[in-house]
Amino acid sequence: MTTSWRWTNGLACRLAAGLLALGGCASASQRPFATENVLSAAGFQMQLPDTPERLASLRTLPPRRVLPRTRDGHVEYVYADPTRCGCLYVGTEAQYQQYRRYTLEKQLADERLDTARTYGYGLDTWGEWGPWPLY
């Protein structure tokens, strides 16, 4: 009787955890990890080209890549987005380091999620083994 209760209780806990995890995945997919959002969160400033010369300059930069450039003896980082917003994101060294921290945290979180899925911590990965009873 005790073993049956533990197994049922364990199964209920695993189902609840799985449903919570699936709910988290759904909300995460609704908020995509966009580079532009991370740059803004790190403090980069969005600049719109207000002259034809700046627009032409924006189009010459490699699109959607964070690149260093020296301006007035200081290094700043730029990210050109000529297709989506038609703008340039500009940030300092400190803001670039914050951007790198955010992207590293995202990469680690993705790796943890992949590991959890690979080793059967989700409802859809039990495969032919089935859920194990908790003794």
DODREN-312811 format. One record per residue (C-alpha): residue number from 1; residue in three letters; x, y, z. Coordinates in steps of 0.1 Angstrom, whole numbers, plus 2048, in hexadecimal, padded with zeros to 3 digits. Example, Ala and Ser with C-alpha at 12.3 -4.5 7.8 and 13.67 -1.06 7.14 Angstrom:
<pts>
<pt><num>1</num><residuo>ALA</residuo><c1>87B</c1><c2>7D3</c2><c3>84E</c3></pt>
<pt><num>2</num><residuo>SER</residuo><c1>889</c1><c2>7F5</c2><c3>847</c3></pt>
</pts>
This chain:
<pts>
<pt><num>1</num><residuo>MET</residuo><c1>800</c1><c2>800</c2><c3>800</c3></pt>
<pt><num>2</num><residuo>THR</residuo><c1>81C</c1><c2>818</c2><c3>809</c3></pt>
<pt><num>3</num><residuo>THR</residuo><c1>82F</c1><c2>811</c2><c3>7E9</c3></pt>
<pt><num>4</num><residuo>SER</residuo><c1>810</c1><c2>817</c2><c3>7D4</c3></pt>
<pt><num>5</num><residuo>TRP</residuo><c1>809</c1><c2>838</c2><c3>7E5</c3></pt>
<pt><num>6</num><residuo>ARG</residuo><c1>82D</c1><c2>844</c2><c3>7E0</c3></pt>
<pt><num>7</num><residuo>TRP</residuo><c1>82D</c1><c2>83A</c2><c3>7BC</c3></pt>
<pt><num>8</num><residuo>THR</residuo><c1>80C</c1><c2>84D</c2><c3>7B6</c3></pt>
<pt><num>9</num><residuo>ASN</residuo><c1>818</c1><c2>86B</c2><c3>7C9</c3></pt>
<pt><num>10</num><residuo>GLY</residuo><c1>839</c1><c2>86B</c2><c3>7B6</c3></pt>
<pt><num>11</num><residuo>LEU</residuo><c1>827</c1><c2>869</c2><c3>795</c3></pt>
<pt><num>12</num><residuo>ALA</residuo><c1>810</c1><c2>886</c2><c3>79F</c3></pt>
<pt><num>13</num><residuo>CYS</residuo><c1>82E</c1><c2>89B</c2><c3>7A8</c3></pt>
<pt><num>14</num><residuo>ARG</residuo><c1>840</c1><c2>893</c2><c3>788</c3></pt>
<pt><num>15</num><residuo>LEU</residuo><c1>821</c1><c2>89B</c2><c3>774</c3></pt>
<pt><num>16</num><residuo>ALA</residuo><c1>81D</c1><c2>8BC</c2><c3>786</c3></pt>
<pt><num>17</num><residuo>ALA</residuo><c1>841</c1><c2>8C5</c2><c3>781</c3></pt>
<pt><num>18</num><residuo>GLY</residuo><c1>83E</c1><c2>8BC</c2><c3>75C</c3></pt>
<pt><num>19</num><residuo>LEU</residuo><c1>820</c1><c2>8D2</c2><c3>757</c3></pt>
<pt><num>20</num><residuo>LEU</residuo><c1>831</c1><c2>8EF</c2><c3>768</c3></pt>
<pt><num>21</num><residuo>ALA</residuo><c1>850</c1><c2>8EA</c2><c3>751</c3></pt>
<pt><num>22</num><residuo>LEU</residuo><c1>83A</c1><c2>8E9</c2><c3>732</c3></pt>
<pt><num>23</num><residuo>GLY</residuo><c1>829</c1><c2>909</c2><c3>73D</c3></pt>
<pt><num>24</num><residuo>GLY</residuo><c1>84B</c1><c2>919</c2><c3>741</c3></pt>
<pt><num>25</num><residuo>CYS</residuo><c1>855</c1><c2>90E</c2><c3>71E</c3></pt>
<pt><num>26</num><residuo>ALA</residuo><c1>835</c1><c2>91D</c2><c3>710</c3></pt>
<pt><num>27</num><residuo>SER</residuo><c1>83B</c1><c2>93F</c2><c3>720</c3></pt>
<pt><num>28</num><residuo>ALA</residuo><c1>860</c1><c2>93E</c2><c3>716</c3></pt>
<pt><num>29</num><residuo>SER</residuo><c1>857</c1><c2>938</c2><c3>6F2</c3></pt>
<pt><num>30</num><residuo>GLN</residuo><c1>840</c1><c2>956</c2><c3>6F2</c3></pt>
<pt><num>31</num><residuo>ARG</residuo><c1>85D</c1><c2>96C</c2><c3>6FD</c3></pt>
<pt><num>32</num><residuo>PRO</residuo><c1>879</c1><c2>964</c2><c3>6E4</c3></pt>
<pt><num>33</num><residuo>PHE</residuo><c1>89D</c1><c2>96B</c2><c3>6EC</c3></pt>
<pt><num>34</num><residuo>ALA</residuo><c1>8A3</c1><c2>988</c2><c3>6D5</c3></pt>
<pt><num>35</num><residuo>THR</residuo><c1>8C6</c1><c2>997</c2><c3>6D3</c3></pt>
<pt><num>36</num><residuo>GLU</residuo><c1>8B7</c1><c2>9BA</c2><c3>6D1</c3></pt>
<pt><num>37</num><residuo>ASN</residuo><c1>8A4</c1><c2>9B5</c2><c3>6F2</c3></pt>
<pt><num>38</num><residuo>VAL</residuo><c1>8C4</c1><c2>9A9</c2><c3>703</c3></pt>
<pt><num>39</num><residuo>LEU</residuo><c1>8D8</c1><c2>9C6</c2><c3>6F6</c3></pt>
<pt><num>40</num><residuo>SER</residuo><c1>8BD</c1><c2>9DE</c2><c3>703</c3></pt>
<pt><num>41</num><residuo>ALA</residuo><c1>8BD</c1><c2>9CD</c2><c3>724</c3></pt>
<pt><num>42</num><residuo>ALA</residuo><c1>8E3</c1><c2>9D0</c2><c3>726</c3></pt>
<pt><num>43</num><residuo>GLY</residuo><c1>8E0</c1><c2>9F6</c2><c3>721</c3></pt>
<pt><num>44</num><residuo>PHE</residuo><c1>8E8</c1><c2>9F9</c2><c3>6FB</c3></pt>
<pt><num>45</num><residuo>GLN</residuo><c1>8D7</c1><c2>A17</c2><c3>6EC</c3></pt>
<pt><num>46</num><residuo>MET</residuo><c1>8C3</c1><c2>A14</c2><c3>6CC</c3></pt>
<pt><num>47</num><residuo>GLN</residuo><c1>8CB</c1><c2>A2F</c2><c3>6B2</c3></pt>
<pt><num>48</num><residuo>LEU</residuo><c1>8B7</c1><c2>A35</c2><c3>693</c3></pt>
<pt><num>49</num><residuo>PRO</residuo><c1>8C9</c1><c2>A42</c2><c3>674</c3></pt>
<pt><num>50</num><residuo>ASP</residuo><c1>8BE</c1><c2>A66</c2><c3>672</c3></pt>
<pt><num>51</num><residuo>THR</residuo><c1>8D2</c1><c2>A6F</c2><c3>653</c3></pt>
<pt><num>52</num><residuo>PRO</residuo><c1>8D7</c1><c2>A5E</c2><c3>631</c3></pt>
<pt><num>53</num><residuo>GLU</residuo><c1>8FC</c1><c2>A5B</c2><c3>639</c3></pt>
<pt><num>54</num><residuo>ARG</residuo><c1>8F4</c1><c2>A48</c2><c3>659</c3></pt>
<pt><num>55</num><residuo>LEU</residuo><c1>8DB</c1><c2>A31</c2><c3>647</c3></pt>
<pt><num>56</num><residuo>ALA</residuo><c1>8F6</c1><c2>A29</c2><c3>62D</c3></pt>
<pt><num>57</num><residuo>SER</residuo><c1>90F</c1><c2>A23</c2><c3>648</c3></pt>
<pt><num>58</num><residuo>LEU</residuo><c1>8F7</c1><c2>A0B</c2><c3>65A</c3></pt>
<pt><num>59</num><residuo>ARG</residuo><c1>8F3</c1><c2>9F7</c2><c3>63B</c3></pt>
<pt><num>60</num><residuo>THR</residuo><c1>918</c1><c2>9F2</c2><c3>637</c3></pt>
<pt><num>61</num><residuo>LEU</residuo><c1>91C</c1><c2>9E2</c2><c3>65A</c3></pt>
<pt><num>62</num><residuo>PRO</residuo><c1>919</c1><c2>9BC</c2><c3>65D</c3></pt>
<pt><num>63</num><residuo>PRO</residuo><c1>8F4</c1><c2>9B6</c2><c3>668</c3></pt>
<pt><num>64</num><residuo>ARG</residuo><c1>8EB</c1><c2>9A8</c2><c3>68A</c3></pt>
<pt><num>65</num><residuo>ARG</residuo><c1>90E</c1><c2>9A4</c2><c3>698</c3></pt>
<pt><num>66</num><residuo>VAL</residuo><c1>91C</c1><c2>9B6</c2><c3>6B6</c3></pt>
<pt><num>67</num><residuo>LEU</residuo><c1>93D</c1><c2>9C6</c2><c3>6AB</c3></pt>
<pt><num>68</num><residuo>PRO</residuo><c1>956</c1><c2>9DC</c2><c3>6BD</c3></pt>
<pt><num>69</num><residuo>ARG</residuo><c1>960</c1><c2>9FE</c2><c3>6AE</c3></pt>
<pt><num>70</num><residuo>THR</residuo><c1>976</c1><c2>A1A</c2><c3>6BB</c3></pt>
<pt><num>71</num><residuo>ARG</residuo><c1>967</c1><c2>A3D</c2><c3>6BC</c3></pt>
<pt><num>72</num><residuo>ASP</residuo><c1>979</c1><c2>A5B</c2><c3>6CB</c3></pt>
<pt><num>73</num><residuo>GLY</residuo><c1>992</c1><c2>A44</c2><c3>6DB</c3></pt>
<pt><num>74</num><residuo>HIS</residuo><c1>978</c1><c2>A2E</c2><c3>6ED</c3></pt>
<pt><num>75</num><residuo>VAL</residuo><c1>96C</c1><c2>A0B</c2><c3>6E4</c3></pt>
<pt><num>76</num><residuo>GLU</residuo><c1>947</c1><c2>A08</c2><c3>6DF</c3></pt>
<pt><num>77</num><residuo>TYR</residuo><c1>932</c1><c2>9EB</c2><c3>6D2</c3></pt>
<pt><num>78</num><residuo>VAL</residuo><c1>919</c1><c2>9ED</c2><c3>6B6</c3></pt>
<pt><num>79</num><residuo>TYR</residuo><c1>8FE</c1><c2>9D6</c2><c3>6A9</c3></pt>
<pt><num>80</num><residuo>ALA</residuo><c1>8EF</c1><c2>9DF</c2><c3>687</c3></pt>
<pt><num>81</num><residuo>ASP</residuo><c1>8CB</c1><c2>9D4</c2><c3>680</c3></pt>
<pt><num>82</num><residuo>PRO</residuo><c1>8C3</c1><c2>9E2</c2><c3>65D</c3></pt>
<pt><num>83</num><residuo>THR</residuo><c1>8A6</c1><c2>9CB</c2><c3>656</c3></pt>
<pt><num>84</num><residuo>ARG</residuo><c1>890</c1><c2>9C9</c2><c3>676</c3></pt>
<pt><num>85</num><residuo>CYS</residuo><c1>893</c1><c2>9EB</c2><c3>686</c3></pt>
<pt><num>86</num><residuo>GLY</residuo><c1>8AA</c1><c2>9FC</c2><c3>66E</c3></pt>
<pt><num>87</num><residuo>CYS</residuo><c1>8BF</c1><c2>A07</c2><c3>68C</c3></pt>
<pt><num>88</num><residuo>LEU</residuo><c1>8E0</c1><c2>A05</c2><c3>69D</c3></pt>
<pt><num>89</num><residuo>TYR</residuo><c1>8E5</c1><c2>9FA</c2><c3>6C1</c3></pt>
<pt><num>90</num><residuo>VAL</residuo><c1>903</c1><c2>A0A</c2><c3>6D2</c3></pt>
<pt><num>91</num><residuo>GLY</residuo><c1>912</c1><c2>A01</c2><c3>6F4</c3></pt>
<pt><num>92</num><residuo>THR</residuo><c1>931</c1><c2>A06</c2><c3>70A</c3></pt>
<pt><num>93</num><residuo>GLU</residuo><c1>949</c1><c2>9EB</c2><c3>715</c3></pt>
<pt><num>94</num><residuo>ALA</residuo><c1>936</c1><c2>9E7</c2><c3>736</c3></pt>
<pt><num>95</num><residuo>GLN</residuo><c1>915</c1><c2>9E2</c2><c3>723</c3></pt>
<pt><num>96</num><residuo>TYR</residuo><c1>925</c1><c2>9C9</c2><c3>70C</c3></pt>
<pt><num>97</num><residuo>GLN</residuo><c1>932</c1><c2>9B5</c2><c3>72A</c3></pt>
<pt><num>98</num><residuo>GLN</residuo><c1>90E</c1><c2>9B5</c2><c3>738</c3></pt>
<pt><num>99</num><residuo>TYR</residuo><c1>901</c1><c2>9A9</c2><c3>716</c3></pt>
<pt><num>100</num><residuo>ARG</residuo><c1>91B</c1><c2>98D</c2><c3>716</c3></pt>
<pt><num>101</num><residuo>ARG</residuo><c1>90F</c1><c2>983</c2><c3>73A</c3></pt>
<pt><num>102</num><residuo>TYR</residuo><c1>8EB</c1><c2>981</c2><c3>72E</c3></pt>
<pt><num>103</num><residuo>THR</residuo><c1>8F3</c1><c2>96C</c2><c3>710</c3></pt>
<pt><num>104</num><residuo>LEU</residuo><c1>909</c1><c2>955</c2><c3>724</c3></pt>
<pt><num>105</num><residuo>GLU</residuo><c1>8ED</c1><c2>950</c2><c3>73E</c3></pt>
<pt><num>106</num><residuo>LYS</residuo><c1>8D5</c1><c2>948</c2><c3>722</c3></pt>
<pt><num>107</num><residuo>GLN</residuo><c1>8ED</c1><c2>92F</c2><c3>713</c3></pt>
<pt><num>108</num><residuo>LEU</residuo><c1>8F1</c1><c2>91E</c2><c3>734</c3></pt>
<pt><num>109</num><residuo>ALA</residuo><c1>8CC</c1><c2>91D</c2><c3>73A</c3></pt>
<pt><num>110</num><residuo>ASP</residuo><c1>8C6</c1><c2>90D</c2><c3>718</c3></pt>
<pt><num>111</num><residuo>GLU</residuo><c1>8E1</c1><c2>8F3</c2><c3>71F</c3></pt>
<pt><num>112</num><residuo>ARG</residuo><c1>8D1</c1><c2>8EA</c2><c3>740</c3></pt>
<pt><num>113</num><residuo>LEU</residuo><c1>8AF</c1><c2>8E7</c2><c3>72F</c3></pt>
<pt><num>114</num><residuo>ASP</residuo><c1>8BE</c1><c2>8D1</c2><c3>714</c3></pt>
<pt><num>115</num><residuo>THR</residuo><c1>8CE</c1><c2>8BB</c2><c3>72E</c3></pt>
<pt><num>116</num><residuo>ALA</residuo><c1>8AE</c1><c2>8B8</c2><c3>741</c3></pt>
<pt><num>117</num><residuo>ARG</residuo><c1>89C</c1><c2>8AD</c2><c3>721</c3></pt>
<pt><num>118</num><residuo>THR</residuo><c1>8B7</c1><c2>895</c2><c3>717</c3></pt>
<pt><num>119</num><residuo>TYR</residuo><c1>8B9</c1><c2>883</c2><c3>739</c3></pt>
<pt><num>120</num><residuo>GLY</residuo><c1>893</c1><c2>87F</c2><c3>73D</c3></pt>
<pt><num>121</num><residuo>TYR</residuo><c1>889</c1><c2>89B</c2><c3>754</c3></pt>
<pt><num>122</num><residuo>GLY</residuo><c1>86B</c1><c2>8A3</c2><c3>73E</c3></pt>
<pt><num>123</num><residuo>LEU</residuo><c1>84B</c1><c2>890</c2><c3>739</c3></pt>
<pt><num>124</num><residuo>ASP</residuo><c1>853</c1><c2>88A</c2><c3>714</c3></pt>
<pt><num>125</num><residuo>THR</residuo><c1>875</c1><c2>879</c2><c3>719</c3></pt>
<pt><num>126</num><residuo>TRP</residuo><c1>86E</c1><c2>85A</c2><c3>72D</c3></pt>
<pt><num>127</num><residuo>GLY</residuo><c1>86C</c1><c2>845</c2><c3>70E</c3></pt>
<pt><num>128</num><residuo>GLU</residuo><c1>869</c1><c2>820</c2><c3>711</c3></pt>
<pt><num>129</num><residuo>TRP</residuo><c1>875</c1><c2>820</c2><c3>735</c3></pt>
<pt><num>130</num><residuo>GLY</residuo><c1>856</c1><c2>831</c2><c3>742</c3></pt>
<pt><num>131</num><residuo>PRO</residuo><c1>855</c1><c2>844</c2><c3>763</c3></pt>
<pt><num>132</num><residuo>TRP</residuo><c1>867</c1><c2>833</c2><c3>77F</c3></pt>
<pt><num>133</num><residuo>PRO</residuo><c1>854</c1><c2>82E</c2><c3>7A0</c3></pt>
<pt><num>134</num><residuo>LEU</residuo><c1>862</c1><c2>83F</c2><c3>7BF</c3></pt>
<pt><num>135</num><residuo>TYR</residuo><c1>868</c1><c2>826</c2><c3>7DA</c3></pt>
</pts>
